[in-house]
């Protein structure tokens, strides 16, 4: 059962990697604007010339 | 001749395609769509030309009303290098980056349009919106386009940036927000808490006898995981406790720190010397919940800035007269002896002597009196007045920082309240709590000492651990934090959660009149009669030359529609009669009935009535009335039932009768109040032991707002208005005011309920601890359960009460 010590150590190391990732994400400002990106991904890249919309 | 005045209501309401406002006049038809004003139409056309009409696809009527266009020189000062340097974030000589605060950002269409700025102006390299902070960062090639052009472009599409002197303070604010540290502490605490709990599972279930090495290993690992929690996540509590002790004062952080220290030391001792598991799980869990509470409490309204001083209302730059020409200089550079040119609608930044023959100054910013005051050559003009009409020259007498207005703002009441004066409920309780716990712990220690020293130490630390006021410390932030969010949803924004505690104890309400009980945009103008667009524009042009309050109100009303003035000839203003002028060959007369109607056949009418004749033919009348807020009477009646009320007004007492109808008879009413008098009044009330809440518009009553226990500013436009107050009430939620005050009292009661429950936990835990029988297992169960149940209880109760009061 000694192997469990190694396993626990590895799992804690993995967990620390995730913690560091979280801290990095926060430092780089990913939590600054929580609304913008959710809308931005819906925008079209190509602009439609709206000739057809003026006529009702 | 006799005229009947047609009182034809507008047939059906039309709404502007761009901004969604109701078209008050004949809507402008263009491209098969209705627009309420030229401004909106222009923006639509601009977007259409650039193929940006997706703007209207994302949201319905996303535009912002452009009814108050700025003059073309409004942003001239941005060409001055001294000023523009202060605004830009970064430049390398080719590319310049600048961040604007734009209060108008409110929906996804805004975001889309602002990020497509490069399509409107090819020299813009990129533009990015931070929606939460309402900021726009623009990068542009400075060889091809100036900062001023960018700002004017933004203003022309309705997203005028708010540029104030505050931007200079931005230099310091560039660093990361204080919240970031809290997030990091919370993240670390959560991480350690989760892992320690997981590793402690075998301990809860009981190890087998031969797994001793594993127990050791888990213990060491838990100790390692607890280190960052104690030394990083908990550092603020230690610092705060230390500071308060140095001031010979006990706040809630003292018992918390004591508990944390006791938990950590005893657990470390057990792991290294006692062969036990310790209480690291309780320790990490406690910190995790405490920090969540703290984060919840710190949720402030980032986009509302409450901390502003007089300088934010001043222009950034003024026109200084140098060698026969004007130059823009920053306000901070104004020296005594400078000659400044003050244009129409500009604020006088410092006290000075009028050089021009005459001026008409609107001091509403300082006194609340909305009618302009006429001044002649060599009169002293005070800072904070607004010139109405032609440009004037002023010789500056005092530096900006020594002016009348500034002195008012620098009044002692603006000094920060010190912590001693106002003690939060929780700190009062914390003091007694700490004493009681220390007494109990010492008592247990002395009691067990004869039996066995180990048991004595165990009992002593156990008492400290269990009595740790975790549940107590959580009740306040969660209840108030929840209540603040609820109020925010209903339209009352608070500076911080302590305001709720203060609101709960209020017993006198002091109201300012103008802009608070009545609309700031003075008067409700009704047009009697029918006019063509050209005629309305002519009236708009004629009234612009007059300083009579009624003409000004009429002008203001029409300015929602027109921006261009027509040339006016033969302008005459006749005292007590009216004005006469010629536009496009037609003679317009605006004024009293005898002036506009040959045979006066008028019955007296309500409010102020202005008649109009064109070429000698009576065409109709405008009636102008001061509009009070909807539901004012009911709100005041409700409030007067449970609070003492007072009315203070900077205006003359012309509208006393109107206010008499609204307030109960015994209400004290004071008119012609200067800002200092308002401030004095509030101070007097406070001196006599009353708890005062002041409601104002935040301009001329800023001193009184600050002086009151709770200063609440009522604002039509929450985003662009930030007075020095504790709370900002959205004008649309004015009718909810009595409910808000009741809700604050309820929130305080909820805190007491939570305290009761938390004391019950403490009594159970303490009785175990005193006997020295506290097992780690019991502590591990009791502590998180007590914390979680308090959080849940407070959240549920607040939501229930808010629902009962119909706040949501």
Interface residues (C-beta under 8 A of the other chain):
Chain A: X1 X2 X4 X5 X8 X12 X15 X16 X18 X19 X22 X23 X26 X27 X31 X32 X33 X34 X35 X36 X39 X40 X42 X43 X44 X47 X48 X49 X50 X53 X54 X55 X56
Chain B: X31 X32 X48 X51 X52 X53 X54 X108 X111 X112 X115 X119 X129 X130 X131 X132 X133 X176 X180 X183 X184 X187 X188 X191 X195 X199 X211 X213 X214 X217 X218 X221 X225
